[in-house]
Amino acid sequence: MAFCYRPAEPHTPNRAMKSKIETLGRIRKEFPPRGNLQLFQLDKPATFTCSVRKIEVTSAKVALDLQTGALLSNGAYGHLVAGL
C-alpha cells in the first residue's frame, strides 16, 4: 500500500487572527485548514461582512483567511476551496 506524503498544515491560526473569530462568538468546532483558509463553527449565528462577497452575512459558520485575517462567508469559502 502506497502513502502520499503531504506536509503538515498549521492547525492553529495565530492568536491575533483567531481572536477575530472569537469576537463573533464562542468557537464550537475548528475545521482543518485548507490552503490559507480555515472554517469555524460558532455556537450561535453571528452577523459579519464577508470580505469576498462584500455583503453582510448571518451564519454560524465563518471562514478565516490565515494570511490576511479577512472573514469570509461559508459560501465564499466553498467557492475558493473548490478553486484550489
C-alpha positions in Angstrom: 0.0 0.0 0.0 1.5 3.4 -1.0 1.1 6.5 1.0 1.4 10.0 -0.3 3.5 12.4 1.8 1.7 15.6 2.5 3.4 18.3 4.6 1.6 19.2 7.8 -0.5 22.3 7.6 -0.7 24.6 10.6 -3.8 23.7 12.7 -4.0 26.8 14.7 -4.1 30.3 13.2 -2.1 32.8 15.0 -3.7 34.2 18.2 -4.5 37.7 16.8 -6.3 36.3 13.8 -8.2 33.7 15.7 -9.4 36.4 18.1 -11.3 37.9 15.1 -13.5 34.8 15.1 -13.8 34.8 18.9 -15.2 38.4 18.8 -18.2 36.9 16.8 -18.9 34.2 19.4 -17.7 31.0 21.0 -16.0 28.6 18.7 -17.7 25.2 18.8 -15.5 23.5 16.2 -12.4 24.3 14.1 -12.1 22.5 10.8 -8.7 21.7 9.4 -7.1 24.4 7.3 -7.5 24.2 3.5 -4.6 26.1 2.0 -4.7 29.6 3.5 -8.4 29.2 4.7 -9.9 27.7 7.8 -13.6 27.2 8.6 -15.0 27.6 12.1 -18.4 26.6 13.5 -19.7 29.0 16.2 -22.2 28.2 18.9 -24.7 30.7 17.6 -25.1 32.5 14.3 -23.2 35.8 14.0 -23.5 38.8 11.6 -20.4 39.9 9.8 -19.3 41.3 6.4 -17.8 38.8 4.0 -14.6 40.2 2.6 -15.1 38.4 -0.7 -18.8 38.9 -1.4 -18.8 42.4 0.3 -22.2 41.7 1.9 -23.5 41.3 5.4 -23.9 37.6 6.3 -25.5 35.9 9.3 -24.2 32.4 9.8 -22.8 30.0 12.4 -20.0 29.1 10.0 -17.3 31.6 9.5 -14.1 31.2 7.5 -10.8 33.0 8.1 -8.1 33.8 5.6 -5.0 32.8 7.6 -2.7 35.2 5.6 -4.8 38.4 5.8 -7.2 37.8 8.7 -10.2 38.5 6.5 -13.6 37.0 7.4 -15.4 35.0 4.7 -18.8 33.6 4.4 -19.3 29.8 4.2 -20.3 30.3 0.5 -17.2 32.3 -0.3 -15.1 29.7 1.5 -16.6 26.9 -0.6 -16.1 28.8 -3.8 -12.5 29.5 -3.1 -11.7 25.9 -1.8 -13.3 24.5 -5.0 -10.8 26.5 -7.0 -7.8 25.2 -5.1 
